Amino acid sequence: MLEVINASKTFAKGTPNEHKALDHLNLSLKEGEFVTILGSNGAGKSTLFNAICGNFLLDEGSVILDGKNISYLPEHQRSASIGRLFQDPMKGTAPNLTIEENLALAYSKNTKGLFRFAITKKDREMFCEALKRFDMGLEDRMATKIGLLSGGQRQVVTLLMSTIVTPKLLLLDEHTAALDPATAEKVMAITNDIVHERNLTTLMITHNMGQALTTGSRTIMLDSGAIIFDIKEEERKHMTVSDLLDMYSEKKKEEFDNDRILLN
Amino acid sequence: MTLLIGSLQLGFLYSIMVLGIYISFRILNIPDLTTEGSFTFGLAASSILTAAGHPLLGLVGALIAGALAGSVTGFLQTKLDIHPVLAGILTMSGLYSINLFVMGGASNVTLLNNDTVFTLFLKVFPFMSKDAVKLFVAIAAVVIVTVLLTVFFKTSLGLSIRATGDNADMVRASSINVDAVKMIALAISNACIAFCGGLIAQYQSFADINSGVGILVVGLASVIIGEAFFGHRSLMIGFISAIVGSIVYRYIIALATKSDMFPAYMLKLISAIIVTVALAVPAIKTKMANDKLKRQGMRESDGGR
């Protein structure tokens, strides 16, 4: 479904701040695959998402989504088939618009015609049904401005917005990290439900190693803009957090040794 | 009496310009300085076509002129990445020459011997007084524009404009071309402003190249005065508050000139002060609340000693 081929991106090229954010990264996702991404700060996780979404163009390499090369498409055209959630619940919604207006805007991906009324009665009923299943009472507050909702509620609405028109790819950028533990768990459960029910191809960034291993079907770890581990199937089933940590420090030590050899 | 009716006429006529400013300033959240140029652009286009004997076409011309001016500012802002305030200034400045060109190099055009939409209406309804016709045309224009805008902002495109002013990233994520949306919004905003200019030219049977000077501040003052009455609520209420603000503004001006409190040339300064005070209110309120907390805190810690 998604293929990132040989992707490279260097920021601030030719300056002392030069930073290689992506380094010949290759990633391939099958349809319906749910992959969790681990990696320390600056490993290139968000940069990878930005590259897929088109916030910038890659220096090298290409992004293929559902057999179509989207490497040079502008951001808003890519977003027709990509849903994305950020850590900051404020980012995905327009605070001064009501819940139903926000949903209508996201739903407009599906409906052609700029001069069609933004919210019809049918749309409203559909939004109401969709909100009901989250069991948060949001269906009774459809005319409430989003800015008045809590972070968790906003994140749930954003999740619904990014999946209301089934995306080919769902990108979750630590979308529960800013929420309290109970709410985070609830939002995660809702996410799992939606992803499985609609068989969405999903990439999820997380800093929680336990969550990374238990959620989805495959875990990758990024370091310095490249994938250092790709854990799936049998190997993943028996993997524990401490195994993962061991693997990571082993890998890091190897690199360190290499550096030392070079320096000697 | 003439002052009362005259202010009401002007209040309604200028409210169309205030609606345009409401769209850019409040809905799109961009201070658009194209206003002064686009108002005069509409005025110039309308006066030239009216002088040629086509007052209705003049209003259409004003609409198109404004939409063009807005699109240019939008293009500068989005495609060329020029700061919104600077983009407006550039368009406004360039329009000064264009307006002079449209008016045939003359700095004013008189329409006293030409038919205008107002005199046309007077011919159709001869039983009405001149002032009544002027008021009627003004109100009719405002009602039509307000209804059209209200319906438009309920469409998908209208909703995209409102969301762009609120959170452009989210609009982009909904697969909408934010640049195009901004350009369309600025075109509509300036079309309203230029349409108002076109009506004013025919209303006063006179067009002057400097008519647009200070018009932005007048518009902002009207928006803010209206909000003082209605607050921030739904879009429809926002439009109505802009209209009421425009009328109240005209009465404040009438009162000020009538009472000889100050000479007429002080009006622009007064408008600027109204806007400044209104924009400063939130900051002053916060400062006062903080000072109060500070005083309370100091007193309590003193008492505990």
Interface residues (C-beta under 8 A of the other chain):
Chain A: P74 E75 H76 Q77 S79 A80 G83 R84 K91 G92 T93 A94 P95 N96 L97 E101 N102 A104 L105 A106 S108 K109 T111 G113 L114 F115 R116 F117 A118 I119 M161 S162
Chain B: K154 T155 S156 L157 G158 L159 S160 R162 A163 D166 N167 D169 M170 V171 R172 A173 S174 S175 I176 N177 V178
